[in-house]
Every structure is written in structure tokens, then in C-alpha cells.
Amino acid sequence: MAPSIEDIQALNGLLDTSLLLLGQMAKTVRSTNPETGPSDATQAATGSLSTASQAAQVIKGSTSKLSLLIISEPFTPSAIIKVIQDLVNTGLPLLYGSVQAFNRTQYTNTICCDLADGCAQVFGSLRRLLDLVPRDGKVLPLAQRNGVQGAGSFSITGMLWAACDKITQMADIGIKGHLIETAVILRDTLLDQVEELKDWGEEVSDDEDDEDEDEDEDGSEEATATTSTQQENETTNGGPGALSDTQAMVDMLMSDCIKHIPKNDPGQIRPRLAWCIKIFRQATILYSAIIKYRLRALPDFDEARPVVSKIDELMRALRRLPDEIGELAAAFYELCPASIDELRDQAFLDIFAITILVLEPWEGERDTFSDWILKFQKDLRAKPEDTQFS
């Protein structure tokens, strides 16, 4: 039996109000100001994270039902309405409230903002899923289930579940565990960036290959023409050449975006690169040491309110460096010495600033790690003066 007009109208009205509510929640959560928040501990952080986790699991369970209902015959607006009402009345307010109740002045802005970001991802994915709920009384067409580039209901539901699981994991490992996990991810990002720069520096400029290409041009012209004709035919007919030809075009476009160091290196890019790789490798060691000797040694947050601002400052610095190295890598790819020097110097200063933040333990006198940091600073200072780039 086809659904009644009244049921369809009721569903559409609920969808409109729910989408409006989700949009407002997402906007508020994303605009969370990391410098403001309740000054008094109105709720324990563990309780707030636990509440967020519970809400995320409620939302995950409800959206599992919703994703099945919108593709199942017969289409039942009343069942869909009940699921959406459960979301609007229970899961969403609980998740939204957990962010608002979180006391960032006691439990770090870092955790508060990361939780807010996770909630915003849930709200955004849920809004996309609700946008796909049919309004005509018929099940969702197959094309909209599969979608393209993550736009189908199956993909959106998967992203929504992943966002919910991320919040649950955050609650499971706690504040200290999340800070450590974040630092580990940043350290691994640095390692990847260093390897990418190293690999790029080992590439040979196209200019160096011109002579060899000229020598082989006559002998390979006929073969190239034959291959091109074959690929053209295969592309037209949808054969294997279509895929390989497309990939070749993508590779060509990507190679045009990234330059390589000429053999004569007029801008003296190689010595700059060598110094940066050495310093950034030291930075990865610094990150590992901070994780072991400072973040794993964090005290109980319920009894350590004075260290919160210092933790936030450290986490901001740890997050800033990979972004700066990404910009520096782009300057290297453009072979721009002036930009390289400017970004290199800023990254160097920020690495040094990180060492200052972790020089002393969270509480008490300097320790053996403080001695290691002082030696690290000395080694770090020596590098720029000992290396000439011109």
C-alpha cells in the first residue's frame, strides 16, 4: 500500500525542521571559540566525553535504521518519522550539550575543540543523509544509494558511523590518551613530509635528460606514433588503453606542477634542502621525546589546572609545524630560494619555541629531560651558522 499524502507531508515537515536544527547546531559547534568557556567546573570532563560517546552511539544506531528504511519496500514514512524524532529528541541534543558543557579552562581548549570538530562532522554527515530521505513516498533510487565521490547514502552513512566511532574512541582513551595520539599523528606526518622532500631532492630535472631524449628521438618516433595510434583506438573503443592513457595524462599534469632541482643548481636549492631535512628529522626525534617524557607524564587534570594553558600552547605549536613544512615544501617545488629561506627560518624558530615549552616538567624542578632539551637547543642553534647557502 502506498503511503498516504498526510504521512508524506508529515515526513517532509519533520525533515525541514530537522535540517534547520542540524544546520544551526553545526554552525554553533564549528564556531566554538577556544579562548572562551565556563570558568567553573560545572561537569567533569570524563562525564562530558562519556556523554558525547553515548550520544554518538545513539545517533549511529538510529542512522543505521534510517539508512535501511529509506531503501526498503514498502516505503513507510511513519517508521522514518519515529527514527528522526528519536534523533532530534535524544541523540542530537545529548551530543550538542556535551560540547557546550565541556569545561575547557580545566580540561584544555585542545580537547574541547577536537570534540567540537568531531560533533560537527557528525552533524554534517547526518544532514547530508537527511537530505537524501525521499520526499515523494518512494524508496531511494539505486543511483542515489551508490552515488559518486561519496555522495550516495551508503557512503554518507559510512562516514557518519566513522565520525561517531571517532568520538567514542576519544572517550575511551581519555584526555591524556587523546593528546598523546594527536602528537603521534603529528610526528608521523612530519616523518612523511621529510621522506617526501628527500625523495623529491633525489629526482633528476627534466633538463638533464634533454640530450638523451634528442639522441633517441629519431629511433623512437615510429614506435611512439604506433603506440599513440593504438592508445587512441583503445581509448575510443573503451579498451585497456583508455585507463592507461588517462593515468598518463594525470601523471603528466602532476609532473608539470612540481619542478626539480637543475644540475647546476643556480639557486643553491640542494644545500638548503639538506639542511632542512636534517633539522626536520631532528624535529621528529623531538616530537617522540615530548610524547615519552612530557605527554605521558601529564598529571591528573582534576588536580592540575595551572598546566592547562601550557598544554594548549604546546599542542598548538606541535600542530603548526607540519603546516609550515607543507608550505616550505611547496616553496622547494617552485625552486624559490627567497620563499624557502623565509619559511625555513620561521619553521626553525617554531621548533626552538617548542623546546622552550617542554624545557621544564609540568610541575617541579628541571629533570634529566631538561638537560637533553638544553643539548638539543645547542645543536639546533649551531646548524644555520655552520651552513652557507650562497
C-alpha positions in Angstrom: 0.0 0.0 0.0 1.3 3.4 -1.0 1.8 5.9 1.9 -0.9 8.5 2.4 -0.4 12.1 1.4 -0.7 13.1 5.1 2.2 10.8 6.1 4.4 12.1 3.3 3.6 15.7 4.3 4.3 15.0 8.0 7.7 13.4 7.0 8.6 16.4 4.8 7.7 18.8 7.5 9.9 17.0 10.0 12.7 16.8 7.6 12.6 20.6 7.1 12.7 21.4 10.8 15.4 18.7 11.4 17.6 20.0 8.7 17.3 23.5 10.0 18.1 22.4 13.6 21.2 20.4 12.3 22.4 23.4 10.4 22.1 25.6 13.5 23.9 23.1 15.7 26.7 22.5 13.2 27.2 26.3 12.8 27.3 26.8 16.6 29.7 23.9 17.2 32.1 24.9 14.4 32.3 28.4 15.7 33.3 27.2 19.2 35.8 29.8 20.5 38.8 28.0 22.0 39.6 31.1 24.2 36.2 31.2 26.0 34.2 28.8 28.0 32.8 28.2 31.5 35.1 29.3 34.2 33.9 26.8 36.8 33.9 23.1 36.5 30.2 22.5 36.0 30.8 19.0 34.7 33.7 16.6 34.9 35.5 16.1 31.5 35.2 12.3 31.8 31.5 12.7 32.2 31.2 15.0 29.2 33.3 12.8 27.0 31.2 9.8 28.2 28.0 11.7 27.4 29.3 12.5 23.9 30.2 8.8 23.4 26.7 7.7 24.5 25.1 10.2 22.2 27.3 9.2 19.3 26.3 5.6 19.7 22.6 6.5 19.8 23.0 8.5 16.6 24.9 5.7 15.0 22.1 3.2 15.9 19.3 5.4 14.7 21.0 6.2 11.4 21.6 2.5 10.8 17.8 2.1 10.9 17.2 5.2 8.8 19.6 4.1 6.1 17.8 0.8 5.8 14.2 2.3 5.9 14.8 4.7 3.0 15.8 1.8 0.7 13.3 -0.8 1.8 9.9 -1.7 0.3 7.3 -0.7 1.3 8.3 2.8 2.0 7.0 3.7 5.4 7.0 7.4 6.4 5.7 6.7 9.9 8.7 4.4 10.7 11.1 7.0 9.3 9.4 9.8 11.3 9.9 7.8 14.5 13.6 7.3 13.9 14.1 11.0 13.1 12.2 12.1 16.1 14.4 9.9 18.3 17.4 11.6 16.8 16.0 15.1 17.3 14.7 14.5 20.8 17.6 12.3 22.2 20.8 11.8 20.3 21.4 15.3 18.8 20.6 17.3 22.0 22.8 15.0 24.0 25.7 15.3 21.7 25.3 19.1 21.3 25.0 19.5 25.1 28.2 17.5 25.7 30.2 20.1 23.8 28.6 23.0 25.5 29.1 21.6 29.0 32.8 20.8 28.4 35.0 22.9 30.7 37.8 23.9 28.5 39.5 26.1 31.1 40.1 23.0 33.2 40.5 20.3 30.6 42.2 22.1 27.7 41.0 24.0 24.7 42.6 21.3 22.6 40.2 18.6 23.8 37.2 20.9 23.6 37.9 22.0 20.0 38.7 18.4 18.9 35.4 17.2 20.4 33.5 20.1 18.8 35.1 19.2 15.4 34.0 15.6 15.8 30.5 16.6 16.7 30.4 19.0 13.7 31.4 16.1 11.4 28.5 14.0 12.8 26.0 16.9 12.3 27.3 17.5 8.8 27.1 13.8 7.7 23.7 13.4 9.3 22.4 16.5 7.4 23.6 15.0 4.1 21.8 11.8 4.9 18.6 13.5 5.8 18.8 15.4 2.5 18.6 12.1 0.7 15.4 10.9 2.5 12.8 10.6 -0.3 10.0 13.1 -0.1 7.8 11.5 -2.8 6.8 8.4 -0.9 9.1 6.1 -2.9 12.3 4.3 -1.8 15.6 5.9 -2.6 16.7 5.1 -6.2 19.7 2.9 -6.7 21.7 5.6 -8.2 21.4 7.7 -5.1 22.3 4.8 -2.9 25.6 4.2 -4.6 26.2 7.8 -5.6 29.6 9.1 -6.9 32.5 10.5 -5.0 31.0 9.7 -1.6 27.6 11.3 -2.4 25.5 8.1 -2.1 23.5 7.1 1.0 25.8 4.1 1.6 29.0 6.3 1.6 27.4 9.0 3.7 26.2 6.5 6.3 29.7 5.0 6.5 31.2 8.5 7.0 28.6 9.2 9.7 29.5 5.9 11.5 33.2 6.7 11.3 32.6 10.2 12.9 30.6 8.6 15.7 33.3 6.0 16.3 35.9 8.7 16.5 34.0 10.4 19.3 33.6 7.1 21.1 37.3 6.4 20.8 38.1 9.8 22.2 36.1 9.0 25.2 37.7 5.5 25.6 41.3 6.8 25.6 40.5 9.9 27.7 42.1 13.4 27.6 45.6 12.3 28.2 45.3 9.5 25.6 43.9 11.8 23.0 46.7 14.3 23.5 49.3 11.6 23.0 47.5 10.1 20.0 47.4 13.6 18.4 51.1 14.1 19.0 51.9 10.7 17.5 49.9 11.5 14.3 51.7 14.9 14.0 55.1 13.1 14.5 54.2 10.6 11.8 53.1 13.5 9.5 56.5 15.1 9.9 58.2 11.8 9.1 56.2 11.5 5.9 57.0 15.1 4.9 60.7 14.6 5.4 60.7 11.5 3.3 58.7 13.3 0.5 61.2 16.1 0.5 64.1 13.7 0.4 62.6 11.7 -2.5 61.9 15.0 -4.4 65.5 16.1 -3.9 66.7 12.9 -5.5 64.7 13.4 -8.6 66.5 14.4 -11.8 65.5 17.6 -13.5 63.9 17.1 -17.0 66.5 19.5 -18.4 69.3 17.0 -17.7 67.5 14.4 -19.8 67.1 16.5 -22.9 70.3 15.4 -24.6 69.5 11.7 -24.1 66.0 12.3 -25.4 67.3 14.0 -28.5 69.6 11.1 -29.2 66.7 8.6 -29.0 64.1 10.8 -30.7 64.6 9.5 -34.3 64.7 5.9 -33.3 61.7 6.1 -31.2 59.5 8.3 -33.4 57.9 5.5 -35.3 57.3 3.4 -32.2 55.8 6.4 -30.5 53.5 7.0 -33.4 52.4 3.4 -33.4 51.8 3.4 -29.7 49.8 6.6 -29.8 47.6 5.3 -32.6 47.0 2.1 -30.6 46.1 4.0 -27.5 43.8 6.3 -29.4 41.9 3.3 -30.9 41.7 1.6 -27.5 40.5 4.8 -25.8 37.8 5.2 -28.5 36.7 1.6 -28.1 36.9 1.7 -24.3 39.8 -0.8 -24.2 42.7 -1.0 -21.8 44.4 2.0 -23.3 41.6 4.2 -22.1 42.7 3.8 -18.5 46.4 3.9 -19.1 46.0 7.0 -21.3 44.0 8.8 -18.6 46.6 7.9 -16.0 49.4 9.1 -18.3 47.6 12.4 -18.6 47.2 12.7 -14.9 50.9 11.9 -14.3 51.9 14.5 -16.9 49.8 17.2 -15.3 51.2 16.4 -11.9 54.8 16.4 -13.1 54.2 19.8 -14.6 53.2 21.2 -11.2 56.4 20.1 -9.5 59.8 21.2 -10.7 63.1 19.5 -9.8 66.5 20.9 -9.0 68.6 21.7 -12.1 72.0 20.0 -12.3 73.9 23.3 -11.9 71.6 24.4 -9.1 71.9 28.2 -9.7 69.6 28.9 -6.7 71.6 26.6 -4.4 68.5 24.7 -3.5 70.3 21.4 -2.6 72.2 22.8 0.4 69.0 24.4 1.6 67.2 21.1 1.2 69.9 19.2 3.0 69.8 21.5 6.0 66.0 21.4 6.2 65.9 17.6 6.0 68.5 17.3 8.8 66.6 19.8 11.1 63.2 18.3 10.4 64.5 14.8 11.2 65.7 16.3 14.5 62.2 17.7 15.0 60.7 14.2 14.6 63.0 13.0 17.4 61.9 16.0 19.5 58.2 15.0 19.0 58.9 11.4 20.1 60.8 12.6 23.2 58.0 15.0 24.1 55.5 12.2 23.8 57.6 9.9 26.1 58.8 12.4 28.7 56.2 15.1 28.8 52.8 14.0 27.5 52.9 10.5 29.1 53.9 12.3 32.3 50.8 14.5 32.4 49.3 14.8 35.8 45.6 14.2 36.7 43.7 17.1 35.1 41.3 17.3 38.1 44.3 18.4 40.1 46.4 20.2 37.6 44.5 23.3 36.4 47.6 25.6 36.2 49.2 23.4 33.4 46.2 23.6 31.1 47.3 26.8 29.3 50.8 25.4 28.8 49.5 22.2 27.3 47.3 24.1 24.9 50.2 26.3 23.8 52.3 23.2 23.3 49.6 21.4 21.2 49.1 24.5 19.1 52.9 24.6 18.4 53.0 20.9 17.6 50.2 21.3 15.1 51.6 24.4 13.5 54.9 22.9 12.4 53.6 20.3 9.9 51.5 23.0 8.2 54.6 25.2 7.9 56.7 22.4 6.5 53.9 21.8 3.9 54.2 25.4 2.8 58.0 25.1 2.8 57.8 22.0 0.6 55.7 24.0 -1.9 58.4 26.7 -2.0 61.0 24.0 -2.7 58.9 22.6 -5.5 58.7 26.1 -7.0 62.5 26.4 -6.7 62.1 29.8 -4.9 65.1 30.5 -2.7 63.6 33.6 -1.1 60.4 31.9 0.0 62.4 28.8 1.1 64.6 31.0 3.4 61.7 32.8 4.9 59.6 29.7 5.6 62.7 27.8 6.8 63.6 30.4 9.3 60.0 30.5 10.7 59.9 26.7 11.0 63.3 26.8 12.8 62.1 29.4 15.2 58.9 27.4 15.9 60.9 24.2 16.6 63.0 26.2 19.0 59.9 27.6 20.7 58.6 24.0 21.2 61.8 23.2 23.1 61.2 26.1 25.4 57.7 24.9 26.2 58.9 21.5 27.3 62.2 22.5 29.0 60.7 22.1 32.4 58.3 19.4 33.7 54.7 20.3 34.2 55.4 20.6 37.9 58.6 20.9 39.9 62.3 21.3 39.1 64.1 20.6 35.9 64.8 16.9 35.2 67.1 14.8 33.0 64.9 15.5 30.0 65.6 19.2 30.6 69.3 18.5 30.2 68.5 16.7 26.9 66.5 19.7 25.7 69.3 22.1 26.5 71.7 20.0 24.4 69.1 19.8 21.7 68.8 23.6 21.7 72.6 24.0 21.4 72.8 21.6 18.4 69.8 23.4 16.8 71.4 26.8 17.2 74.7 25.6 15.6 73.1 24.5 12.3 72.2 27.8 10.5 75.5 29.5 11.1 77.5 26.4 10.1 75.7 26.1 6.7 76.3 28.5 3.8 73.7 28.8 1.1 75.3 31.4 -1.2 
